[in-house]
Amino acid sequence: MPALELIIWDLDGTLTDSAEGILNAVSYAVRQMELSPLTPEEARKFIGPPLHLSFQNHFSLTDREARRAVDIFREYYREKGIWENKPYGGVRETLEKLKKRGVLLAVATAKPLLFARRVLNHFELECYFSVIEGSCFDGRKTDKYELIGHVLERLDFHDLKHALMVGDRHYDILGAQKCGILSCAAAYGYGTAKEWALADFCIDSPEGILSLLR
């Protein structure tokens, strides 16, 4: 394995355990839109993918209806859900060790950039990352391939065999593959074994990334 010089992290399900806040916000939107209640298993699938696609695909909504559902989701999330969240154990210590070893660190998340920065700043994690990329409130920049590409472009990083994307969902893994970089499944997050099997590597805790370093 080539020496890692850049590690790009997903946020929800990889750096922070944000399930409670997201699920509460999804439930709030479902109630307000008078949609069919979700089972716990169905609701969990809303963690990670672009929200408007999740609402649209699951409930067969029009694009306009799905974006309305996202707006309602954000009513709850920006006031309460964003704080129903916590970093996974070992995240801070792992980032600290990576920084000391000279590894570039970045974040690529489908969460709106403003929310991502608020979360990282609140938990005092923002200082570890050279670049943070997130989506726009109008629905642009939700594709993980696009987000990873922006990270690479902003860092002017071209030696792709030395870059790695860490995430818990297949969107992270497929985005990394499309960008030509390595992928690592965060198997402590919200994905499934089937999704994690797509990755080049797999870790059971944030600290597991350290075992991939030379």
Summary of the structure (lengths in Angstrom):
residues: 214
radius of gyration: 16.6
end to end distance: 8.6
largest distance: 52.9
contacts: 745
relative contact order: 0.19
helix: 50%
strand: 17%
